[in-house]
Amino acid sequence: MEYKTIKFELQENGIGILTLNRPEKLNAISFQMEEEIHHVLDQLMVNLECRVLIFRGEGRAFSAGTDLQEGMILNSKKNPEGYNKFYYLNVSEPLKRKMYHQWRITQIIIKMRKISQPIIAAVHGPIAGGGFAFAMAADIRIASEDANFINASINIGLTGADMGGSYFLPRLIGLSRAAEILYSGRIVDGEEAEKIGFILKVVNKENLLNEAIRMAEEMLTKSPLGLRMTKEALNLSLDSPSLNNMVQFENSSIVLSFSSKDINEASSAFFAKRTPKYGLK
């Protein structure tokens, strides 16, 4: 598929790079961008060749959030260009159109957690609204020195709980810090984000993508099945009611991965003191 608002590259080593590509709009999330991200994530659901995904933005920003100019179309009867027409067909009531759009964009967040590839968000510049949500839904976040995270919805008369923010942020940095950021809508710069544990590290902007690739390459030295089941375990642990539940899942995943041919390659590589070469079959 030819994309107009994003770029997607799958490298030979199994690293996928998804780039938001509306730099003239600070990568504001348009209707078409939503659909193109959906398409990539749907493909990754069944793509075993892509083992790690890097999520980044082109130009001066990772993403300034939802394109508010396009959002005004939700109040009209006009069908927006580039949007999945199914959600607007015969729907003229603004409230319903807004509800359907909100459902559609938040499904991106859910799919980010459903795909089995670990996601590294390499973020820089303004990271607001939906862009902030994309970063929260990633497995690992690294940022450049100019990164600025903003929970923008609370600043434009909306609720500060949007696109999974009230779910992810307390789990990432604790309830008190999360509440203050969600209520205030203030800017959280890269230094503070690293200090409170929201991002893993701050790196030089010129080295941001290279650092993300380095981290992804480190993950590629692990077995494909092991990585996928680890992400599944992390997802379950976010909502697990007990230690016992998680231990039962971990026991099953260890036994399953131990039964894979990957364990033979891992053992051979360990004793030969070389990097394992895992296959997909």
C-alpha positions in Angstrom: 0.0 0.0 0.0 1.3 3.5 -0.9 1.0 5.8 2.2 0.6 9.6 2.0 0.9 10.5 5.7 3.3 7.9 7.1 6.3 5.8 6.0 6.9 2.2 6.8 10.2 0.4 6.2 10.9 -3.3 7.0 14.6 -3.9 7.2 16.1 -7.2 6.2 17.1 -7.9 9.8 13.4 -7.7 11.0 13.3 -4.2 12.3 10.2 -2.2 11.2 10.3 1.6 11.3 7.0 3.4 11.3 7.4 7.1 10.7 4.7 9.8 11.0 5.2 11.9 7.9 3.3 15.2 7.9 6.3 17.3 9.0 4.6 20.5 7.7 1.8 19.9 10.2 4.1 18.8 13.0 2.8 15.3 12.3 -0.7 16.2 13.4 -2.9 13.1 13.3 -5.3 13.4 10.3 -8.1 11.1 9.3 -5.9 9.6 6.6 -3.0 9.1 9.0 -5.3 7.1 11.3 -6.3 4.8 8.5 -2.7 4.3 7.4 -1.5 3.5 10.9 -4.4 1.0 11.2 -3.3 -0.6 8.0 0.3 -1.0 9.2 -0.7 -2.5 12.5 -3.2 -4.9 10.9 -0.4 -6.2 8.7 1.9 -6.5 11.7 -0.6 -8.7 13.5 0.3 -11.5 11.1 3.8 -10.5 9.9 6.4 -12.8 11.5 9.2 -11.2 9.6 8.9 -8.0 11.5 10.2 -8.7 15.0 10.6 -5.2 16.6 8.9 -1.9 15.7 10.4 1.6 16.0 7.8 4.4 16.1 9.1 7.8 15.2 8.2 11.2 13.6 9.6 13.1 10.6 10.6 16.8 10.9 10.5 19.0 14.0 8.1 17.0 16.1 7.0 13.5 16.9 3.4 14.5 16.8 1.4 17.6 17.9 -1.7 15.5 18.4 -5.0 15.4 16.5 -5.4 17.7 13.6 -7.9 20.1 15.0 -8.7 21.7 11.6 -9.8 18.3 10.3 -11.6 17.7 13.6 -14.0 20.5 12.8 -15.4 18.3 10.1 -17.0 16.1 12.8 -19.5 18.9 13.3 -20.5 18.9 9.7 -22.3 16.5 7.4 -19.2 16.3 5.1 -17.4 13.0 4.8 -13.7 13.7 5.5 -11.2 12.7 2.7 -9.1 9.8 3.5 -11.3 8.5 6.3 -12.8 5.0 6.5 -16.3 5.9 5.1 -17.9 3.0 6.9 -17.9 5.1 10.1 -19.6 8.1 8.5 -22.0 6.4 6.0 -25.5 7.8 6.7 -24.4 9.4 9.9 -25.1 13.1 10.0 -25.5 13.6 13.8 -22.3 15.3 15.1 -22.4 13.5 18.4 -22.5 10.1 16.8 -19.8 11.1 14.3 -17.5 12.2 17.2 -18.2 8.9 19.0 -17.3 6.8 16.0 -14.2 8.8 15.3 -13.1 8.5 19.0 -13.6 4.7 18.8 -11.6 4.5 15.6 -8.6 6.4 16.8 -8.4 4.7 20.2 -8.4 1.3 18.4 -4.9 2.3 17.3 -3.7 2.3 20.9 -5.3 -1.2 21.5 -3.7 -2.6 18.4 -0.3 -1.2 19.5 -0.6 -3.5 22.5 -2.1 -6.4 20.6 0.7 -6.7 18.0 3.4 -9.1 19.3 6.3 -6.9 18.2 7.9 -4.8 21.0 7.5 -1.1 20.2 10.3 1.4 20.8 9.0 5.0 20.6 11.8 7.4 19.5 10.3 10.8 20.2 11.4 14.4 19.9 10.0 17.9 19.8 6.4 18.4 20.7 4.6 15.2 21.8 1.0 16.2 22.5 -2.5 14.7 22.6 -2.6 11.6 20.4 1.1 11.7 20.0 1.5 11.5 23.8 -0.9 8.5 23.7 1.2 6.7 21.0 4.3 7.2 23.2 2.5 5.8 26.3 1.3 2.7 24.4 4.9 1.8 23.4 6.9 -0.7 25.3 10.0 1.5 25.6 10.4 5.3 25.2 13.6 7.2 24.4 13.6 10.9 23.8 15.8 13.7 22.5 16.7 16.8 24.6 14.0 18.9 23.0 11.2 16.5 23.8 8.1 18.1 25.4 5.2 15.9 26.5 1.8 17.6 26.8 -1.6 16.2 27.9 -3.3 18.6 25.5 -6.9 17.6 25.8 -7.4 19.1 29.2 -6.2 22.5 27.9 -8.9 22.8 25.2 -12.0 22.2 27.4 -12.0 18.4 27.2 -11.3 15.7 29.7 -7.7 15.1 30.5 -8.4 11.3 30.2 -8.0 10.5 26.5 -6.7 7.6 24.3 -5.7 5.4 27.2 -3.8 8.1 29.2 -5.6 7.5 32.4 -4.8 3.8 32.1 -1.1 3.9 31.0 0.3 6.9 32.9 -0.5 5.8 36.5 0.9 2.4 35.7 4.1 3.9 34.3 4.8 6.6 36.8 2.4 6.2 39.7 -1.0 7.7 40.5 0.1 11.0 42.1 2.5 12.1 39.4 0.1 10.9 36.7 -2.8 12.8 38.2 -0.9 16.0 38.3 0.2 15.8 34.7 -3.3 14.8 33.5 -5.0 17.5 35.5 -2.6 20.3 34.7 -1.8 19.8 31.0 1.6 21.3 31.7 4.7 20.6 29.6 6.9 17.7 30.8 10.4 18.1 29.2 12.7 15.2 28.5 14.8 15.6 31.6 11.8 15.4 33.9 10.3 12.5 31.9 13.5 10.6 32.4 13.7 11.5 36.1 10.2 10.2 36.8 10.7 7.0 34.8 8.3 7.8 31.9 11.2 7.5 29.4 14.1 5.2 29.5 16.8 7.8 28.6 17.4 11.1 26.9 19.8 11.0 23.9 21.2 13.5 21.5 18.6 14.2 18.7 21.0 13.3 16.0 21.5 9.9 17.6 17.9 9.2 18.4 17.1 6.8 15.6 20.5 5.1 15.8 19.9 4.5 19.5 16.5 3.0 18.8 18.0 0.8 16.2 20.7 -0.3 18.5 18.1 -1.3 21.1 16.1 -3.1 18.5 19.2 -5.0 17.3 19.8 -6.1 20.9 16.3 -7.5 21.0 16.9 -9.4 17.8 19.5 -11.5 19.6 16.6 -13.0 21.5 14.3 -15.7 20.2 11.3 -14.5 18.2 8.9 -16.6 20.3 10.5 -15.5 23.5 10.1 -11.8 22.7 6.5 -12.3 21.7 5.5 -14.2 24.8 7.3 -11.7 27.0 5.2 -8.9 25.5 2.1 -11.0 26.1 3.1 -11.5 29.7 3.7 -7.8 30.2 0.2 -7.0 28.8 -1.4 -9.5 31.1 0.5 -8.2 34.1 -0.9 -4.7 33.7 -4.3 -6.1 34.6 -3.6 -9.3 36.5 -5.5 -9.6 39.8 -2.8 -11.7 41.4 0.8 -13.0 41.4 -0.6 -16.5 41.1 -2.2 -15.7 37.8 1.0 -14.3 36.3 3.1 -17.2 37.6 0.8 -19.7 35.9 1.1 -17.8 32.6 4.8 -17.5 32.9 5.1 -21.2 33.7 3.2 -22.1 30.5 5.2 -19.7 28.4 8.5 -21.0 29.7 7.6 -24.6 29.0 6.3 -23.6 25.5 9.4 -21.7 24.6 11.6 -24.5 26.0 9.9 -26.8 23.6 10.8 -24.6 20.6 13.8 -25.3 18.4 15.0 -21.8 19.4 16.3 -23.3 22.6 18.7 -25.6 20.7 20.1 -22.6 18.8 20.4 -20.6 22.0 22.3 -23.4 23.7 24.7 -24.0 20.8 25.4 -20.2 20.5 26.0 -19.9 24.3 28.6 -22.7 24.4 30.2 -21.5 21.1 30.3 -18.0 22.4 28.5 -16.6 19.3 25.4 -14.6 18.6 22.4 -17.0 18.1 20.8 -17.0 14.6 17.1 -17.6 15.0 14.8 -18.5 12.2 11.0 -18.0 11.9 10.2 -21.7 11.3 
